[in-house]
Amino acid sequence: MTVRLLLCDDHAVVRAGLRALLGSAPGIEVVGEAGSGEEAVAMAAKLRPDVVLMDLQLGAGIDGAEATRRIAAPGVRVLVLTTYDTDADITRAIDAGAAGYLLKAERPEELFAAIHAAAEGRTALSRVVHRRRAPALTDRELDILGQLARGLSNREIARALFISEATVKTHLGRIYTKLGVDTRAGAVAVAKEQRLLP
């Protein structure tokens, strides 16, 4: 499968470098470039790429987190690629719906793999970020993680917490991204390792 990719970075030189790099990557096609958050939102709506590669710090106008919030939807995954790796930045991006968070210092093959992972619906977290403490989970995410550890299904979790199944799925996606995992079992294992469960 060829991943259709939209680039968003406010530096033309960075976009040109990424386009040249990604042009050599198997199974990735750059279908557009945006120089601002607003432009990325408009182009994502028009082009419907599989993945949007989004910088967090953009010039004037909306930032990368807000653009991510407006773009992220079924079928369009946003992968943040930035130089900033503070917990606040990571949490802001993930809460906005980002499918992953990578640093610009990544090796090219790691970037390629992350783009394919995002397109396939999996999370992609920088190995640098992953080695550090995962961004803090919200109280609701911890509630859901606790129910997950009990082996409950999404439907059972929704019933237990008086929320919809769709809300459970949204929270699970954020939990997976924050913990750098792709499965329920992985989330529980990392949660136990990091002592996030009672």
N, C-alpha and C positions, 0 to 999 in steps of 0.2 A: 504494500500500500504506500502511495506517495502522500506525504504530509504536506498540506497546503499551509504555508506560513506567512503571517504578516509581521513585519518588524516595526517596533515603535521605540525610537530614541531621538532626543532632540539634537543630537550631534550628527551632522551629515557624514563626517569622516567615520564615525562608529558604524553607522548604517551601511556605508560602503564596504567597510571591512567585514561586517557580518554577512552581507550579501555575497561577497567574494568567497568567504569561508564556507558558507552554507551551500553555495553553488557547487562545491566539490563533494558535498555529503550525499551518500546514496539515499534515495527515498525521501528527499526533502526538496520542495519547490517554493521559492520565495515569490509570493503572488502580489505583494505590495509593501510599501514603506510609508510610515507616518512619522512626522516630526513633532507632533504634539498629542496630548491626550484627547482633545476634541477630534482631531483628524483620525486618530486610531479608532475612536468610537464609530465615526461615520464610515470609515473604510471597512471595519469589521462587519457592520450591518450590510454593507453593499457586497463585499466579497465573500462573506461567510467562510473564513479560513478555518482549518482544523485547530490551529494553534496560533496565538498571538504572543510574540516574544516582547515583553514589556519592560522598559526601564522605569524605575520608581520615581526618580527625580527628573522631572521634565521642566522646561522653562515656564513661561507665562501660561496661565490657564489652569486646567485641572491637572492634578498630579497622576502618577502611574497607578496609585491605589484606587483613586476615584474612577479613573478610566477602566481599571480592572472590574470594579463593581458594576459599571454600566455595560461592559462587554460580556462578562462571564455568564454563560448560559449553556443549556444542553447542546452539544455539538460544537461549541467554541470554547476551547480551553485556553486560559491565560497562564503563561509561564514567565515569572519575573526574572529578569537578568539585570543585575545591578552591582554597584561597587559597595553598597551599604549592607552590613550584616548585623545591625543591632537587633535585640529582641523586639523593640518597638516597631521597627520597620518590617521585620518578618511577620509579626502578629498582624500588623495593619494590612499587609498584602494578603495573608491567608484569610483574614476575616472578610476581606473584600471579595473573596472567591477564587483567588489564585490557585492553580493546580500544582504549583511548585515554586521553588525559590532557589535561584542559582546566582553565584557570584561571577563577575566578569573575569576572574582569575582562573576559572575552570579550564581544564584541557579540552580541546576541540571535540575529542571522542565522547567526553562526558556530556558536553552540550548536545551533541547529536543524539545520544542515548536518552537524554532527558526530554528532548522534543518528541521522540517516538513514544516514550512512556506517557507523556501528557496526552498525546493524540489517542492512545489506547485506553485512556481513562485512569491511568495509574499516577501516583504522586511522584514528584521529582524534587528531592531536597539536596542542596549542596552538601558534599561530604564535609566541607569546612563547617557549615552550619550544623550538620548532623552530629558532629563530634562534640559540639557544645550542648548546653542544656536546651531541651526543646522549649519553644515558646509556651508560656503558661496557658493551660486550658481554662476555659471559663467554668463557672459552677455548673452550668447546664451540660457542658461537655463531660465534666467529671461524673455527673449523674448518669449520663448515657454510658460512659465507660464502665461504671460500676455495674450497670444492668448487663452490659456486654460480657463482663467477666462472669456473670451468673449464667451465661449461655442463652440469654433470651434472644428471640428473633426481633427484627425491626418492628413487626406488628405488636409483639408483646411489650417491647420497650415503649412504643407509642401509647399503648393502653396503660402501662404502669405510670407513665409520666404525664398523661393527659395532654399529649401533643399528637400531631399528625405523623403518619409514616414518612411523608415527604420531608418534614422537619427533622425527623430522626436521620434520614439519609443525608441531608445537608450537614448536620452536625458531625456525622460519621466521616464525611469527606474532609471536613476541617480537622478532625481528630487525626485521621490518617496522615494528612499533610504535615501537621505539627509534629507528629511522632516519627515521620519519615518511613511509614509502612504502607502496605497495599492490602492487607487482609485483617479480618477481625482478630484472628489468633495473634498476628503480629502486633496489633495494637495492645492487646491484653498483656503479651509478653514484655513489651517495652514499658507499659504502665507499671507492671510489677517490678521490673528492673529499676525504674526511676522512683518507685515507691509512691505512685500517684493514687494507688488504691488503698482503702482502709485495711 
